[in-house]
Amino acid sequence: MKPSISLIGAGAAGSALLIALMRKGYPVAAISSRTLESARKCAQLVGATNASTDNASACAAGVIVVIATPDGMIQPVCDKIAAGGGFHPGQLVLHLSGACGSGALAAAAGQGADTCAMHPIQTLAAPLEGARLLETAWYCLEGEDRGVARARRLAERLSGRALTIDKSDKALYHAALCVASNYLVVLEKMAVEMLAQAGIDRRDALPALLPLIRGAADNLAACGLPDALTGPISRGDAATVTQHLHAMNDSCSDYVPVYRSLGRLALMLAEEKGKMEPGSAARLRDMLKTRD
Ligand SMILES: NC(=O)c1ccc[n+]([C@@H]2O[C@H](COP(=O)([O-])OP(=O)(O)OC[C@H]3O[C@@H](n4cnc5c(N)ncnc54)[C@H](OP(=O)(O)O)[C@@H]3O)[C@@H](O)[C@H]2O)c1
């Protein structure tokens, strides 16, 4: 029999993880959230009946407790449960934040529970779609040895993919994920605006980009870095990059510094591929320099 799960904070990430765990055979002990509405909505998705706003009772009911509140609420929620003597030895208490350390669960550890920060490396916007994405997600674990070992077993059952990280490296780790995911979204917003400036109907812009974005992700999966890089910089095509910069200076000059910065990183990647002629690299480097 697998250990039962209590969820505290029935939002996007917590609900997705609970569904994923339920599908792997973990029984749901209890769900609590700030509002009864969220707890009930999540309970309906996993076929559970024990939904409430009583964090302490929900916590007491489960062997594995997942605190999936917003980052700033993890420690206060954990402290409040502990103040009522809500944790006990044998429990595994997890939170899902990538930025916050496992120290936010110190009050649970103080009552003998094993603790670990178990961050799903995935973007989770809705429970069911999130649960599907979690089938292939990696998890990054940080905490004390027993908590990490137990969380690793859980991650292995979910997707078989776990990393561990030192507390001191978490900020850089989280910044990297922000670049990989959030800034990708920002770049697509930039591309949509540029397409609109180029006369493409705004409604068509993002749909037209999506297959391209998926193609780039597929190339990354198939070829890795640096070989997945394509495009004019990868080909050493300085004439095309000059045209880009002229067009952007005319229509969307605010984006030029971003284009130049990313272009310089693209040039480094292109040089790593090893097919760039030295003359082309020098011309590109010059035109991609920061301008005042
Ligand atoms: N979403 C992602 O892509 C993602 C990915 C990886 C990790 N995470 C991590 O997962 C955690 C949750 O993020 P999220 O995106 O799921 O946020 P979210 O959708 O805003 O959900 C947070 C939930 O916490 C509940 N909550 C707030 N205060 C509470 C309290 N005092 N007691 C009980 N429940 C409380 C809220 O309840 P109500 O709905 O009832 O107001 C809400 O359902 C964060 O640590 C985040 O860093 C998120």
The ligand as a Gaussian input file, in Angstrom:
#p B3LYP/6-31G(d) Opt

LIG

0 1
 N        2.484000      26.804000     -11.277000
 C        3.693000      26.406000     -11.626000
 O        4.048000      26.407000     -12.812000
 C        4.648000      25.891000     -10.584000
 C        5.704000      25.074000     -11.021000
 C        6.582000      24.577000     -10.073000
 C        6.417000      24.892000      -8.740000
 N        5.397000      25.715000      -8.358000
 C        5.269000      26.025000      -6.924000
 O        4.043000      25.510000      -6.447000
 C        3.557000      26.326000      -5.376000
 C        2.137000      26.757000      -5.690000
 O        2.134000      27.527000      -6.870000
 P        0.826000      27.608000      -7.810000
 O        1.288000      28.126000      -9.121000
 O        0.082000      26.333000      -7.731000
 O       -0.002000      28.745000      -7.071000
 P       -1.584000      28.943000      -7.059000
 O       -2.206000      28.375000      -8.278000
 O       -1.800000      30.374000      -6.713000
 O       -2.044000      28.038000      -5.842000
 C       -1.714000      28.334000      -4.524000
 C       -2.802000      27.761000      -3.648000
 O       -2.448000      27.991000      -2.294000
 C       -3.636000      28.202000      -1.579000
 N       -3.347000      28.925000      -0.353000
 C       -2.935000      30.198000      -0.194000
 N       -2.794000      30.483000       1.118000
 C       -3.142000      29.347000       1.788000
 C       -3.242000      29.012000       3.151000
 N       -2.924000      29.887000       4.125000
 N       -3.633000      27.776000       3.488000
 C       -3.968000      26.868000       2.546000
 N       -3.913000      27.138000       1.228000
 C       -3.502000      28.363000       0.864000
 C       -4.526000      28.977000      -2.513000
 O       -5.843000      28.674000      -2.108000
 P       -7.195000      29.235000      -2.740000
 O       -7.237000      28.796000      -4.173000
 O       -8.218000      28.540000      -1.933000
 O       -7.151000      30.716000      -2.578000
 C       -4.176000      28.407000      -3.873000
 O       -5.061000      27.410000      -4.288000
 C        4.540000      27.483000      -5.240000
 O        5.480000      27.187000      -4.240000
 C        5.210000      27.518000      -6.596000
 O        6.516000      28.081000      -6.550000
 C        4.494000      26.218000      -9.245000

